[in-house]
Amino acid sequence: MIAQIFGKKIGSINTKKRPQELENVSLAQFVSKYYKNNKEEYVIRNEPKVIRYRNYDMATDLNEYKREMVTLHIPFRHEESEILSQMKFIKIYDENVDLILQKRKEFESNIDIEKTLQMCRELCRKEDADDGEDIRDVAGRLPDQNPFQELYNNPTAEINGDLLYAMLNKLGAIAKKKKRKYNVL
């Protein structure tokens, strides 16, 4: 996931090839403070870079917030096995919340640690007070509704503006070619 977001260059720092001197460097620290020189060595920047990240809202996307904070501020070698598998990031976050919030201060100037801790405690209490369901919505998302379901159920259905828009977006050039050929509006 990191390589997909930041590119192979940054994603590769968390593989087995990572130099020993970067063992305790988090992703946020690496992106901000290091670069690869002409000799293929990682060197500390003279001036740290500003990093940008999604910054999930703790109140609406608690799991995504925890995953993001662990990925940014806890050093790791393999994201999939150490953080993502079996949602390990939740336990890692809970065990390192003070360290993570301390490291965030390095990158965020307006962070209110006490307010953030209080929000986290309240959300955790709400989560524990739920009706005891064992299944939790991991990502807090529902799958997208299939815009073509009406056509599947009724092949002679009229193609309305919503379906045309969905066709053009999901099928791209194929749908546009058909539109010109049949003058579908």
Solvent accessible surface area in square Angstrom, and as a share of the most:
residue,aa,sasa,rsa
1,M,102,0.45
2,I,10,0.05
3,A,44,0.34
4,Q,157,0.70
5,I,108,0.55
6,F,63,0.26
7,G,30,0.29
8,K,172,0.73
9,K,156,0.66
10,I,36,0.18
11,G,11,0.10
12,S,47,0.30
13,I,4,0.02
14,N,10,0.05
15,T,56,0.33
16,K,185,0.79
17,K,185,0.78
18,R,14,0.05
19,P,36,0.23
20,Q,133,0.59
21,E,131,0.59
22,L,2,0.01
23,E,58,0.26
24,N,123,0.63
25,V,22,0.13
26,S,1,0.01
27,L,3,0.01
28,A,0,0.00
29,Q,32,0.14
30,F,13,0.05
31,V,27,0.15
32,S,3,0.02
33,K,64,0.27
34,Y,33,0.12
35,Y,93,0.35
36,K,81,0.34
37,N,40,0.20
38,N,156,0.80
39,K,155,0.66
40,E,118,0.53
41,E,89,0.40
42,Y,43,0.17
43,V,50,0.29
44,I,113,0.57
45,R,60,0.22
46,N,159,0.82
47,E,134,0.60
48,P,73,0.46
49,K,111,0.47
50,V,140,0.81
51,I,27,0.14
52,R,212,0.77
53,Y,53,0.20
54,R,154,0.56
55,N,81,0.41
56,Y,31,0.12
57,D,74,0.38
58,M,9,0.04
59,A,57,0.44
60,T,102,0.59
61,D,40,0.21
62,L,23,0.11
63,N,25,0.13
64,E,21,0.09
65,Y,6,0.02
66,K,7,0.03
67,R,26,0.10
68,E,10,0.04
69,M,0,0.00
70,V,0,0.00
71,T,4,0.03
72,L,9,0.04
73,H,1,0.00
74,I,24,0.12
75,P,41,0.26
76,F,8,0.03
77,R,64,0.23
78,H,98,0.44
79,E,16,0.07
80,E,97,0.44
81,S,52,0.33
82,E,68,0.31
83,I,3,0.01
84,L,40,0.20
85,S,36,0.23
86,Q,165,0.73
87,M,54,0.24
88,K,79,0.34
89,F,11,0.04
90,I,48,0.24
91,K,133,0.56
92,I,36,0.18
93,Y,1,0.00
94,D,75,0.39
95,E,114,0.51
96,N,42,0.21
97,V,31,0.18
98,D,99,0.51
99,L,83,0.41
100,I,0,0.00
101,L,1,0.01
102,Q,110,0.49
103,K,35,0.15
104,R,18,0.06
105,K,98,0.42
106,E,82,0.37
107,F,48,0.20
108,E,30,0.14
109,S,121,0.78
110,N,135,0.69
111,I,32,0.16
112,D,75,0.39
113,I,31,0.16
114,E,122,0.55
115,K,126,0.54
116,T,19,0.11
117,L,20,0.10
118,Q,78,0.35
119,M,64,0.29
120,C,12,0.07
121,R,115,0.42
122,E,73,0.33
123,L,30,0.15
124,C,42,0.25
125,R,139,0.51
126,K,136,0.58
127,E,55,0.25
128,D,117,0.61
129,A,84,0.65
130,D,87,0.45
131,D,120,0.62
132,G,59,0.57
133,E,114,0.51
134,D,140,0.72
135,I,152,0.77
136,R,133,0.49
137,D,87,0.45
138,V,71,0.41
139,A,28,0.22
140,G,49,0.47
141,R,150,0.55
142,L,159,0.79
143,P,123,0.77
144,D,133,0.69
145,Q,163,0.72
146,N,61,0.31
147,P,45,0.28
148,F,29,0.12
149,Q,80,0.35
150,E,91,0.41
151,L,40,0.20
152,Y,139,0.53
153,N,112,0.57
154,N,70,0.36
155,P,110,0.69
156,T,123,0.72
157,A,16,0.13
158,E,145,0.65
159,I,55,0.28
160,N,70,0.36
161,G,53,0.51
162,D,112,0.58
163,L,8,0.04
164,L,22,0.11
165,Y,148,0.56
166,A,11,0.09
167,M,35,0.15
168,L,40,0.20
169,N,90,0.46
170,K,125,0.53
171,L,85,0.42
172,G,25,0.24
173,A,83,0.65
174,I,115,0.58
175,A,6,0.05
176,K,102,0.43
177,K,135,0.57
178,K,116,0.49
179,K,70,0.29
180,R,174,0.63
181,K,143,0.61
182,Y,134,0.51
183,N,117,0.60
184,V,41,0.24
185,L,165,0.82
